[in-house]
Amino acid sequence: MTEAVLVSAVRTAHGKRAGALASVHPVDLLADVLNAAINRIGLAPEEVQDVAVGCVSQIGDQSSNVGRFAVLAAGWPEEIPGVTINRACGSSQQALDYAACAIMSGQADVVVAAGVEAMSRVPLGAARQVGQPYGPRVLERYDSFSFNQGISAEKIAAQWGFTRLHLDEFALASHQKAAAAIDSGAFDEQIVPIEVDGATFAVDEGVRRDTSLEALGALRPSFQADGVIHAGNSSQISDGASAVVVMSAERAKNLSVPPLVRYRGGSVSGANPVLMLTGPIPATQRLLKRTGLSLRDIGVFEVNEAFAPVPLAWMHDLGADPERVNPLGGAIALGHPLGASGTSLMTRMVHHMRDRGIQFGLQTMCEGGGTANATLVELVA
């Protein structure tokens, strides 16, 4: 089977809701990232054979195949296609898996996997304002339960016995690690500066350097009056875009493009759609079994911080070393621009692996509706 390698990985800094990126159309935002992804390795757009883009809220400014229109906005040849994928929060991680599969099966040599979400312009849940996404049979099967990720997070916290203090301590650590990463320059190489209204936006906007356990403790629960989930231990609503260039190892060699990491495998799993956010546990187990690696072999994990109980439950059940999980902070501090998060997390992880000489990295993402992706990459020496 053809070996797939990641040769470029970039992202925008994440803008907070109604923040620095709110005025930028998602098509144009992604276009800038697509160009940065290939320009940084000296790749001509003519070499790209397909562009797979993750986007969750595909209405309004993100409707009608945002992936294809980003290719055109980037000025690339009309012959280059684009497709938009929705696997909820894991959309661009799935785009990466699809890109790698195309390479490994021999159907393509160069594919860009990317993601974009402008949550300031297309709010979360906007699709429900124009219809019922589940249908009567699904609602009948699950007792007309309203699928709500916040309630799911509350259920996970209760089932795993996480107290509010435990969750808030995890959230505080996310902000502290993200601030340290920014200050150390860990994100500088991976971020694409975006020009907005005469200013350059290049630093993740949601990190709260002055937060504390006391400040987090003062926030009111968001989903249940007596609950433990609130805005401070949940992912932030964000705007952003990201892109990863995937090639066959042979094509990368012929183009003299040095690989960053090789793609070792991907897995997707379903879970109870009401509990919903536990999918990363079986997805990770399935991926490790398929690749023949153990948890001890993995030097860094990116587990999306949709809500604090998600990575905590994942660590509890799998026994992962907390020091290896989200070492640069996560979505609680850096934000979660839905469709862009998959390739954004991968970008953070790949650069961290290169900076620290880490051999294996594993990324996993919980997703609305009860699915989850897990992806494993290996550093190319």
N, C-alpha and C positions, 0 to 999 in steps of 0.2 A: 504494500500500500504506500502511496506517495506520502512523504513527510510534509506536514504543514508547519510553517514557522511564522511568527509575528515579527515584523520588521520595523514597525512604527506604531506608536501609541500616544495619542494626545487628547487633551480635553480643554474645555474652557474652565475657568474658575466658576464655581456655582454661585449664581445670584440668588438672593433671598426674594421672597414674594414681594412684588411691587418695588424691586430694587434695581440694581444697575442694568440688568439685561431686559427689563420689562418692556422697553420700547423697541427691542430688536425682534424682527419677524423670525420665527424658528427656521424657515427655509434659508434665510440669509445667514443666520447664526451657524447652522450646520454647514453651509457652503464654505464659510471661512475655515472651519475645522477640517473639512475634507481637503482643502488646498494645503493647509498646514501639514496634514498627515503625509501627503506625498512630497511636498516641497522639502521637508526636512531630511528626506532620504534621496532627493534628486530624481524622483520617479516622474516620468511624463504621464499625464492623465490617460493618454492613448493606451498605456499598458494595462489599465484597469478593465477587467472583463465584466464585473458586476459590482453593485453597491447594495448591501442589505442594511436597512435602517430600522432600529427599534423606536416605536412611538406608541404611547398608550392611548391618549385622548385624541383620536383621529377624527376630529370635527373642527369646524371653524378654520383658524389659521393653520391647523395641522391636518386638514382633510385632503382628500384626493391625491394620495400617495406623496407624502412629504419627502420621501427618499428620492423619488425621481426628480422632483422639482429642485431639490438641493443640488443634485448633479448639474442641472441646467444653470442654476444660479451661480455655481462655481465656475462656469464658463467651460466646462468639459465638453468634449465632442458629443453630439446628439446620439451617436451610436452606442454610448455607454448607458445601459439600463439602470434602473433603481427600483427597489421593492421595499415596502414598509411592512414590518412585522409587529404583531401584538401578542406577547405572552406576559401581559401585565408588567409588573416591575422588572421582570427578567427579559424584557423584549430585546435589548441590544446584546445581552449575554447570549440569547438564542440566536441572534444575528451572527455573532461570532462563531457559535457552534455550526450553524449552517454554512458559513464561509469556509470553515475548516473542512467540513464534510465535502464541499465542492472541490476543494484542493485535493483531499485525500483520495477521492474517487476518480480523479483525473479529468473532471469536467471543466476545470478552470485552473489557471496558474496564478492569477492575481485577483483577489477580491477584497473590497473594503467593507468592514463591518462597523457600523456606527449607530448612534442614537441621539435623539433630541427630544426635549420637552420644554415647552414654554408655559409653565403652570400659572404664571401671572396673566397670560392671555387666554388660556384655555383651562379653567379651573378644574380641579379634581371632582369627578362626579357630574361633569357637565352633560355627558351622554344620557344620563338618567332623566334629564329634563325633557327629552324628546321621545322617550319610549321606556319600555320595560326590558332590560337586557337579559333577564333570566328565563322568562317564559313560564307559563303556568305549570308545566310538568316538573320543572326543576323546583319551583316553589312548593309544589305539592309533595315532592319527594323529601324535602327538608322542612316540612311543617310550616311553610310560608315564612321561614326565617329570613329576615333581612340580612344579607351577607354584609357584615361590617367588620373591617379589619381591626378597628379599635376594640370592639367587643371580643374579637378573637384574641387580641393581645391580653385583655383582662382574663380570659379563660385560661390562657397559657400561664400567666402569672399565678393564678389560683392553683392550677393543676400541679405546677412545679414548686409551689410554695415560695415564690419570690415576694418579699416585702417591698413596700414603696421605698424604703431606705436602700435596699439592695439595688433596685432599679435606678434610683437617683445617683447612687455612687457610680454605677456604670456610665450613666449619662455625663456626669461631671468628668470622669476619666476620658471620655470621648473628646470633649472640648479641650482638655489639657493636652492630650496627645496631638490633636489637630493644630493647636497653637504652636506647640513645639516643632511640628513638622514644617509649618509655614516659616517660623523664625530660623530654622536650620537651612532653609532653601531646598528642602526635599521635593517640593512641587514645581520649582522654577522651570526645570527643563521640559516638563510635560505639559505645562499650561500654554494655551494659545491666547495671546493678548487680544482683546476685542476693543475696537475703537467705538465709543458710544458718546455722542454729543460732545465731541472734542476732547474726551478724556479716555485714558486707557484703563480697561478693567482686567485685572490679572491676579486678584487675590480672592480666595473663597470668602464670601460675604457673611456667612451665617455663624461663624465661630464666635462664641461669647466668652471672652477672656475673663470677664469679671463675675461669671456665675459662681455659685457656691451651693453647698447642700442646703443652706438656709434659704437661698433664693429659690431653688428648685422645690423645696418643701412648702413654700408659700403658694405654689401654683395649684389651681383647682383642678380636680379630675375632669377629663374631657368627655367620658363616655358613660360612666356610672357615678352616681352621687357619692357612693362609698368606695369608689374604685382607686386603682393605683396608677393608671395610665393618664398622663397629661402632656401638654405641649412640650415640656422640657425633657421628657424621656422618650419622645417619639421623633421620628425623622422630620426634617424641615421641608416645607413646600418650597420648591426651588426651580430655577431656570438653568438650562445648561445643554451642552452638546459634547460629544466625544467620538473618537474614531480610531480604529485599529486596522492596519494594513496586513493582510494575510497572503503569503505566497507559498508556492512549493519551494522546498529547499533547493532544488535544482535551478529554478528560475531566479531565486535570490542570488545564487552563486554566479549565474550567467550575467546578472545585472550588477554584480559586485556590491550588493546590498547586504550588510552584515545582519544576521538575525539577532533578535533580542532573546526570544524564548521559542521553544518548539511546543506545539500543541500535543498534549499527551492523551487527552480524552475528555468527553463530556457526557453528562447524564441528566436526565430529566425525570421527575417523579411526581405523581399525584398524591394528595393527602385529603383528609376530610375537609370539604369546602367550607364548613362552618367554623371549625377550629382553624383551618386555612393556612396558618403561618408556620406550621411544623414541617413542611415539605423539605427544607434543607437537610433534615436529619436523614431520611431514607435516600435522598438524592446523593448525599455525600457517601453513605455506606455503599450504595450501588456503584459509585464511581471508583472508590477504593478497591472494591472487589474486582471490578473490571480491569483496572490497571495493575493489580497485584501489589499495590503499595499499602503500607500501614500509616496510621495517623502520625506515628513517630518520624516517618520519612519526610513529612511536610514541614518546611521551615517557616511558612507564613500562610495565614488564612485571611481572606476577606469575606466576612459574613455580614451581609447588609443589615444595617441597624434600622430596619423599618420601625420597630419598637424595641425597647431594651430587652423584653423577655425573649425575643427571638434568638439572638446570639447566646444569651444566657442558657436557654433550654438546649440549644445545639451543643454548647460546651459541656453542659451537665451530662447529656446522654452519650456523647462521644468521648468524653474525657480529654479534650484538647487542652493544651497548655495555654492559659489565658495570655501569657506574654507574647504568644505568636499570633494572636487574634486581633485584627484591626489595629496594628501598631501605629498607624498614622491618624487614628481617629476614624469615625464613620459618619453615617448619614445623620445621626443626632446632632453632630457639630457641623459637618460639611454640606449637609443638604442631600436631598433625594429627588433629582429631576427625572423621575420615573423612567421613561424610555431611554434616557441617556445613561442611567446609573450602571448598567451592566458593563459597558465598555469603559465607563469612567472608573469603576472599581478595578477593572483589569489594567487600565493604564496606571493607576496608583500602585498596584501590586507588582507589575512588571518592572517599573522603575525602581521600586524598593528592592526587588530581587537583584537587579543589576548593581545597585548601590552597595548592597550588603553581601553579595556573592552567595545568595540563597539558591539552592538547587531546585527545589520544588515549591510551587505555590498553588493553593486551591481556593477557588472563589465559589461562593454559593449565595443564592438569592431566593427569599420567600416571595410568593406571588399571589395576587388576588385570585380567588377561585380555587385555591388549594393545590397549586403546582409549584415546582421549584427546579432550578437549574443548578448544576455543579460542574465546574470546569477545572481541569488540571493542566498546568504548563510547567515546562522544565527549562531552566536556564541553559543557554547555549554558550559554552566557554569561549 
